[in-house]
Amino acid sequence: MQLKIKTLSQNNILIGLALLTMLLVFYSSALASDPVIMEENFKIKDLEKIKLKVKVGEKITLPSQLKVELQQGITAQFPVVWDETADLIYREKGNYQIKGKLKIQNYPDPLIEQRADPFIYKHQDGYYYFTASYPEYDRIILRRSKTIAGLKDAEEKVIWWKHQEKEMSKHIWAPELHFINGKWYIYFAASRTDAIWAIRQYVLENDSANPLQGEWKEKGKLKMNFEEFTLDATSFTHQNQRYLVWAQKKYGDSNLYIAKLKTPWQIEGKQRLIAEPIYSWERKGFNVNEGAAVIKKGNKIFITYSASATDANYSVGLLTADQDSNLLDPDSWSKYDKAIFKSSKLTEQFGPGHNSFTVDENGNDILVYHARSYKKINGDPLYDPNRHTRVQRIFWDQNNNPVFGIPGYKIEGDRGVVAEITVE
């Protein structure tokens, strides 16, 4: 009897230890998968060491990029400019050093003044195309440039004006430019002069090779499963299926929905609710999830979104899904419980949000967003025109989660590099 009791006790202990181990592993894994939220500038912690061995008379090829370690284990490749750029050949044995410097891209800040809800798209023709909300909310504009920085001074063209009455006559908001099946499409929100908060989603189409040319045709309203305040539509493809994600109010809250697209101006089947403003930081001023943008990395699909009122409380949250999951299943999406991008006193950028994504000339992921340079706003923030377009590079952590940094961050630390050459 005593032996039996002892055996049961040992079994219980073993089972308890096993369960505890499983919980610790799960908890550690969950912590490891949380995205990195920065509260300070990035700092260079370490640089890749370059050590080369060559023979006398052998040509030396120096790397064009180096691996750089930032804080919290974040690593990234940066271009390097060497002091000696010609083909290097040493005729004598010995040890040599070649100095260089990291090249860190600094974009104009702001990139474009008084352009909110910015969207930059890099097309296959090599141009970057830009659109955003105009302060008067009465037109849709486009710019293009061969570089991101060049968008600052690129010619801006009005490609569409609001109507004088009825549909599409008020609050022309948040245009996005997409190239789908050989044609250009712009998704945008609009209301009407006789019902200024009856915001709905609309679509324009252009079959010209250059969207700043040709004719933009109105494809009409994008009809959802129910009629209600609707804005901030974005589109993306995954596994040969095109989807639409947008914000729509229900019971007073602005939520995120997803659906398949039958055509660029028609959703297919039922729309699915994937995010609601449930956390306190999403409910400051207004209960809002809006301004969705999609980016992929590894086996993950991310949707960023903006939350709260459009003042200094405006901030960015993150949804994540596995690439092989059913994107129409709400259970496929997990929401991080904290804002991953928010106002920063350090850089004096406030209310960052309504972002989009693009890539730079080297293929690095770029965050495109708007923010103000001051916190206090007189009157309704919606009509304060100084939400400026800004851009900055995105980094990725060891779990393939995006690391945005603080808005307007700097990269601090020694940028000097040395290549050690041994000639034998």
C-alpha positions as CSV (number, residue, x, y, z in Angstrom):
1,M,0.0,0.0,0.0
2,Q,2.8,2.4,0.9
3,L,4.7,1.4,-2.2
4,K,1.6,2.1,-4.3
5,I,1.1,5.5,-2.7
6,K,4.8,6.3,-3.3
7,T,4.6,5.3,-6.9
8,L,1.5,7.4,-7.5
9,S,3.2,10.3,-5.8
10,Q,6.3,9.9,-8.0
11,N,4.1,9.7,-11.1
12,N,2.2,12.8,-10.1
13,I,5.5,14.6,-9.6
14,L,6.8,13.5,-13.0
15,I,3.6,14.5,-14.7
16,G,3.6,17.8,-13.0
17,L,7.2,18.5,-14.0
18,A,6.4,17.5,-17.6
19,L,3.5,19.9,-17.7
20,L,5.5,22.7,-16.1
21,T,8.3,22.1,-18.7
22,M,5.7,22.3,-21.5
23,L,4.3,25.5,-20.1
24,L,7.7,27.1,-19.7
25,V,8.6,26.1,-23.3
26,F,5.3,27.5,-24.6
27,Y,5.7,30.7,-22.5
28,S,9.3,31.2,-23.7
29,S,8.2,30.6,-27.3
30,A,5.4,33.1,-26.9
31,L,7.8,35.7,-25.5
32,A,10.3,35.1,-28.3
33,S,7.6,35.6,-30.9
34,D,6.5,39.0,-29.6
35,P,7.6,41.8,-31.9
36,V,10.3,44.2,-30.7
37,I,8.9,47.7,-29.8
38,M,11.6,50.4,-29.7
39,E,11.5,53.4,-27.4
40,E,14.9,54.8,-28.5
41,N,17.1,55.2,-31.5
42,F,18.8,52.2,-33.0
43,K,22.4,51.7,-32.0
44,I,25.2,49.8,-33.8
45,K,26.4,47.1,-31.4
46,D,28.7,45.2,-33.7
47,L,29.9,45.0,-37.3
48,E,30.8,42.0,-39.4
49,K,34.6,41.4,-39.3
50,I,36.2,41.3,-42.8
51,K,39.3,39.2,-43.0
52,L,40.7,38.1,-46.3
53,K,43.6,35.9,-47.3
54,V,45.0,36.2,-50.9
55,K,48.1,35.4,-52.8
56,V,50.5,37.9,-54.1
57,G,49.2,39.3,-57.3
58,E,45.6,38.0,-56.7
59,K,42.7,40.4,-57.2
60,I,40.9,41.4,-54.0
61,T,37.1,41.8,-54.1
62,L,35.7,43.6,-51.1
63,P,32.1,43.0,-50.0
64,S,29.5,45.6,-51.1
65,Q,27.4,45.0,-47.9
66,L,28.2,44.2,-44.3
67,K,26.1,42.5,-41.6
68,V,25.4,45.0,-38.8
69,E,24.1,44.0,-35.3
70,L,21.7,46.5,-33.6
71,Q,20.3,46.2,-30.1
72,Q,18.0,43.3,-29.1
73,G,19.7,40.9,-31.5
74,I,18.4,42.7,-34.6
75,T,20.7,42.2,-37.6
76,A,20.6,43.8,-41.1
77,Q,22.8,44.2,-44.2
78,F,24.0,47.7,-44.9
79,P,26.0,49.0,-48.0
80,V,29.6,49.9,-47.4
81,V,31.7,52.5,-49.2
82,W,35.4,51.6,-49.2
83,D,38.2,54.2,-49.4
84,E,39.8,52.2,-52.2
85,T,37.3,51.3,-54.9
86,A,39.5,50.3,-57.8
87,D,40.6,46.6,-58.3
88,L,43.1,45.9,-55.6
89,I,46.2,43.8,-56.2
90,Y,49.1,43.6,-53.8
91,R,52.5,42.7,-55.2
92,E,54.2,42.0,-51.8
93,K,53.4,39.7,-48.9
94,G,52.2,41.3,-45.7
95,N,49.2,42.5,-43.7
96,Y,47.2,45.4,-45.0
97,Q,44.1,47.4,-43.9
98,I,41.4,49.0,-46.1
99,K,39.0,51.4,-44.4
100,G,35.4,52.1,-45.3
101,K,32.2,53.5,-44.0
102,L,28.7,52.2,-43.7
103,K,26.2,53.9,-46.0
104,I,23.0,54.5,-44.2
105,Q,20.2,56.0,-46.3
106,N,18.8,59.2,-44.9
107,Y,15.5,60.3,-46.6
108,P,14.2,63.8,-46.5
109,D,12.1,64.2,-43.3
110,P,9.4,64.9,-44.0
111,L,9.5,63.4,-47.5
112,I,6.3,65.3,-48.6
113,E,4.6,67.9,-46.5
114,Q,0.8,67.9,-45.9
115,R,0.1,64.6,-47.5
116,A,-1.7,62.2,-45.1
117,D,-2.5,58.5,-45.6
118,P,0.5,58.1,-47.9
119,F,0.9,55.2,-50.3
120,I,4.0,54.4,-52.4
121,Y,4.1,51.7,-55.0
122,K,7.2,50.5,-56.8
123,H,6.1,49.3,-60.3
124,Q,7.8,47.0,-62.7
125,D,8.7,50.0,-64.9
126,G,11.2,51.1,-62.2
127,Y,9.2,54.1,-61.1
128,Y,7.9,54.8,-57.6
129,Y,4.3,56.1,-57.6
130,F,2.9,58.2,-54.8
131,T,-0.6,59.2,-53.8
132,A,-2.1,60.4,-50.5
133,S,-5.0,62.4,-49.0
134,Y,-4.9,66.1,-50.1
135,P,-5.6,68.6,-47.3
136,E,-8.8,69.9,-48.9
137,Y,-10.1,66.4,-49.4
138,D,-11.3,67.3,-52.8
139,R,-9.0,65.6,-55.3
140,I,-6.7,62.6,-56.0
141,I,-3.1,63.3,-56.9
142,L,-0.2,61.2,-58.2
143,R,3.6,61.7,-58.4
144,R,6.3,59.4,-59.7
145,S,10.1,59.2,-59.5
146,K,12.9,56.8,-60.1
147,T,13.8,57.0,-56.4
148,I,11.9,57.4,-53.2
149,A,13.8,60.6,-52.3
150,G,12.9,62.0,-55.7
151,L,9.2,61.9,-54.9
152,K,9.8,65.0,-52.7
153,D,10.2,67.3,-55.7
154,A,8.4,65.3,-58.3
155,E,5.7,67.0,-60.3
156,E,2.3,66.4,-58.8
157,K,-0.7,65.8,-61.1
158,V,-4.4,65.9,-60.2
159,I,-5.9,62.8,-61.9
160,W,-9.4,63.1,-60.5
161,W,-11.6,65.8,-58.9
162,K,-14.6,65.3,-56.6
163,H,-18.1,65.7,-57.9
164,Q,-20.1,68.8,-57.2
165,E,-22.9,66.9,-55.6
166,K,-24.3,63.5,-54.7
167,E,-21.8,60.6,-54.6
168,M,-18.1,61.3,-54.4
169,S,-18.6,65.0,-53.6
170,K,-17.1,65.2,-50.1
171,H,-14.2,63.8,-48.0
172,I,-12.0,62.3,-50.7
173,W,-9.8,60.2,-48.4
174,A,-6.9,57.7,-48.5
175,P,-6.4,56.8,-52.1
176,E,-4.3,53.7,-52.9
177,L,-2.8,52.8,-56.3
178,H,-2.7,49.2,-57.4
179,F,-1.8,47.5,-60.7
180,I,-4.1,44.5,-61.3
181,N,-4.2,42.4,-64.4
182,G,-2.5,45.0,-66.6
183,K,-4.6,48.0,-65.5
184,W,-4.3,50.6,-62.8
185,Y,-6.9,50.9,-60.0
186,I,-7.3,53.5,-57.3
187,Y,-9.3,52.7,-54.2
188,F,-10.5,55.7,-52.2
189,A,-13.1,56.7,-49.7
190,A,-15.7,59.5,-50.3
191,S,-19.0,60.9,-49.0
192,R,-21.5,63.3,-50.3
193,T,-22.3,67.0,-49.6
194,D,-25.8,66.1,-48.3
195,A,-24.5,63.4,-46.0
196,I,-20.8,64.1,-45.2
197,W,-20.3,61.1,-42.9
198,A,-21.8,58.6,-45.3
199,I,-18.3,57.4,-46.2
200,R,-18.1,54.6,-48.8
201,Q,-15.4,53.0,-50.8
202,Y,-15.0,53.7,-54.6
203,V,-12.8,52.5,-57.4
204,L,-11.2,54.2,-60.4
205,E,-9.6,52.4,-63.4
206,N,-7.0,53.4,-66.0
207,D,-5.6,51.2,-68.8
208,S,-2.7,53.5,-69.6
209,A,0.9,52.3,-69.1
210,N,1.6,55.5,-67.1
211,P,-1.2,56.2,-64.5
212,L,-0.4,59.9,-64.7
213,Q,-1.7,59.8,-68.3
214,G,-4.7,58.3,-70.0
215,E,-8.3,58.4,-68.7
216,W,-9.4,57.5,-65.2
217,K,-12.9,55.8,-65.4
218,E,-15.2,55.6,-62.4
219,K,-16.1,51.9,-61.7
220,G,-18.5,53.0,-59.0
221,K,-19.0,52.0,-55.4
222,L,-17.4,48.9,-53.9
223,K,-20.4,47.2,-52.4
224,M,-19.9,45.3,-49.1
225,N,-22.2,42.8,-47.4
226,F,-23.8,45.6,-45.4
227,E,-24.1,49.3,-46.0
228,E,-22.2,51.4,-43.4
229,F,-19.3,53.8,-42.9
230,T,-16.5,52.2,-45.0
231,L,-13.0,53.4,-45.9
232,D,-9.3,52.6,-46.2
233,A,-9.5,49.6,-48.6
234,T,-6.2,47.9,-49.6
235,S,-5.7,44.9,-51.9
236,F,-3.1,42.1,-51.9
237,T,-2.5,38.7,-53.5
238,H,-1.6,35.5,-51.8
239,Q,-1.4,32.0,-53.3
240,N,-2.9,33.2,-56.6
241,Q,-5.9,34.7,-54.8
242,R,-6.6,38.5,-54.5
243,Y,-8.1,39.8,-51.3
244,L,-9.5,43.1,-50.1
245,V,-9.0,44.4,-46.6
246,W,-10.9,47.5,-45.4
247,A,-12.3,49.3,-42.3
248,Q,-16.1,49.4,-41.7
249,K,-18.2,50.5,-38.8
250,K,-20.6,48.3,-37.0
251,Y,-22.3,49.3,-33.8
252,G,-20.2,52.5,-33.7
253,D,-16.8,50.9,-33.8
254,S,-14.5,50.8,-36.9
255,N,-13.4,47.2,-37.5
256,L,-11.3,45.4,-40.1
257,Y,-12.8,43.1,-42.6
258,I,-11.4,40.8,-45.3
259,A,-13.0,39.2,-48.4
260,K,-11.9,37.7,-51.7
261,L,-12.1,39.9,-54.8
262,K,-14.1,38.7,-57.8
263,T,-13.0,41.8,-59.8
264,P,-11.0,44.8,-58.7
265,W,-14.3,46.5,-57.9
266,Q,-16.4,43.6,-56.6
267,I,-15.9,41.4,-53.5
268,E,-16.8,37.7,-53.6
269,G,-18.8,35.9,-51.0
270,K,-19.0,36.9,-47.3
271,Q,-16.8,39.5,-45.7
272,R,-15.1,38.3,-42.5
273,L,-14.4,40.4,-39.4
274,I,-10.7,40.0,-38.4
275,A,-10.1,42.8,-36.0
276,E,-12.0,45.0,-33.6
277,P,-10.7,47.8,-31.3
278,I,-10.6,45.9,-28.0
279,Y,-7.5,47.3,-26.3
280,S,-7.5,50.7,-24.5
281,W,-4.8,52.1,-26.8
282,E,-7.2,51.5,-29.7
283,R,-10.0,53.4,-28.1
284,K,-8.6,56.8,-27.4
285,G,-10.9,59.5,-28.8
286,F,-12.6,57.0,-31.1
287,N,-12.8,53.2,-31.2
288,V,-10.9,52.5,-34.4
289,N,-9.1,49.9,-36.4
290,E,-8.4,51.3,-39.9
291,G,-5.8,51.9,-42.5
292,A,-4.7,48.3,-43.1
293,A,-1.5,47.5,-45.0
294,V,-0.1,44.0,-45.8
295,I,3.5,42.8,-45.7
296,K,4.9,39.2,-45.8
297,K,8.1,37.7,-44.4
298,G,9.1,34.1,-44.1
299,N,6.0,32.0,-43.4
300,K,4.0,34.9,-42.0
301,I,1.5,37.5,-43.3
302,F,1.2,40.7,-41.4
303,I,-1.5,43.3,-41.5
304,T,-0.7,46.6,-39.8
305,Y,-3.5,48.9,-38.9
306,S,-4.0,52.3,-37.2
307,A,-6.0,52.9,-34.1
308,S,-7.7,55.7,-32.0
309,A,-8.3,59.3,-33.0
310,T,-6.1,61.1,-35.6
311,D,-4.3,63.2,-33.0
312,A,-1.2,62.2,-31.0
313,N,-3.0,59.0,-29.8
314,Y,-3.0,57.6,-33.4
315,S,-0.7,54.6,-33.5
316,V,-0.1,51.3,-35.3
317,G,-1.0,47.8,-34.4
318,L,-0.2,44.4,-35.8
319,L,-2.1,41.3,-37.0
320,T,-0.4,38.0,-37.9
321,A,-1.4,34.9,-39.8
322,D,0.4,31.8,-41.0
323,Q,0.9,31.8,-44.8
324,D,-0.8,28.5,-45.2
325,S,-3.8,29.4,-43.0
326,N,-7.3,30.3,-44.3
327,L,-7.1,34.1,-44.4
328,L,-10.9,34.3,-44.4
329,D,-11.0,32.5,-41.0
330,P,-10.9,35.1,-38.2
331,D,-9.2,32.5,-36.0
332,S,-6.2,32.5,-38.4
333,W,-5.4,36.1,-37.3
334,S,-3.7,37.0,-34.0
335,K,-3.5,40.5,-32.7
336,Y,-0.6,41.8,-30.7
337,D,-1.9,43.6,-27.6
338,K,0.3,46.6,-27.7
339,A,0.9,49.4,-30.3
340,I,4.1,48.7,-32.3
341,F,4.5,52.2,-33.6
342,K,3.4,55.3,-31.7
343,S,4.2,58.9,-30.9
344,S,7.8,59.8,-29.9
345,K,8.8,62.8,-27.8
346,L,12.4,61.9,-28.6
347,T,12.0,62.6,-32.3
348,E,9.1,65.0,-32.0
349,Q,6.8,63.0,-34.3
350,F,3.2,62.5,-33.1
351,G,0.3,60.5,-34.3
352,P,2.2,58.2,-36.7
353,G,0.0,55.9,-38.7
354,H,-2.0,55.0,-41.8
355,N,1.1,53.4,-43.2
356,S,1.9,51.5,-46.4
357,F,4.9,49.5,-47.5
358,T,7.3,49.6,-50.4
359,V,10.9,48.6,-51.0
360,D,14.0,50.8,-51.6
361,E,16.4,50.6,-54.5
362,N,18.3,47.8,-52.7
363,G,15.2,45.7,-52.0
364,N,15.0,46.6,-48.3
365,D,11.5,47.0,-46.9
366,I,10.4,50.6,-46.3
367,L,7.7,51.9,-44.0
368,V,5.6,54.8,-45.4
369,Y,3.5,56.7,-42.9
370,H,2.3,60.1,-41.8
371,A,3.0,62.0,-38.6
372,R,2.8,65.6,-37.3
373,S,5.7,67.5,-35.8
374,Y,3.7,68.7,-32.8
375,K,1.3,67.3,-30.2
376,K,-1.2,70.0,-29.5
377,I,-3.9,70.6,-32.1
378,N,-6.4,73.4,-32.3
379,G,-9.8,72.2,-33.4
380,D,-10.6,68.9,-35.1
381,P,-7.4,66.9,-35.9
382,L,-9.1,65.7,-39.1
383,Y,-8.8,69.2,-40.5
384,D,-5.3,70.0,-39.3
385,P,-3.3,69.7,-42.6
386,N,0.1,69.0,-41.1
387,R,0.2,65.2,-41.3
388,H,3.4,64.8,-43.4
389,T,4.5,61.8,-45.4
390,R,7.6,60.2,-43.9
391,V,9.6,57.0,-44.8
392,Q,12.1,54.8,-42.9
393,R,13.6,51.4,-43.3
394,I,12.1,48.4,-41.6
395,F,14.2,45.8,-39.8
396,W,13.3,42.2,-39.0
397,D,13.9,40.3,-35.8
398,Q,15.0,36.7,-35.4
399,N,11.4,35.5,-35.6
400,N,10.7,37.4,-38.8
401,N,8.6,40.0,-37.0
402,P,8.9,43.6,-38.3
403,V,10.8,46.1,-36.3
404,F,9.7,49.6,-37.2
405,G,11.7,51.6,-34.6
406,I,10.4,54.9,-33.3
407,P,9.1,57.3,-35.9
408,G,12.0,59.4,-37.3
409,Y,14.7,57.2,-35.7
410,K,18.4,57.6,-36.2
411,I,21.1,54.9,-36.2
412,E,23.7,55.8,-33.7
413,G,27.2,54.5,-33.4
414,D,30.5,54.2,-35.2
415,R,30.0,53.6,-38.9
416,G,33.7,53.0,-39.7
417,V,34.7,49.6,-41.0
418,V,38.1,48.0,-41.6
419,A,39.0,45.1,-43.9
420,E,42.1,43.2,-42.8
421,I,44.0,41.7,-45.8
422,T,46.7,39.0,-45.4
423,V,48.8,38.6,-48.6
424,E,50.7,35.4,-48.7
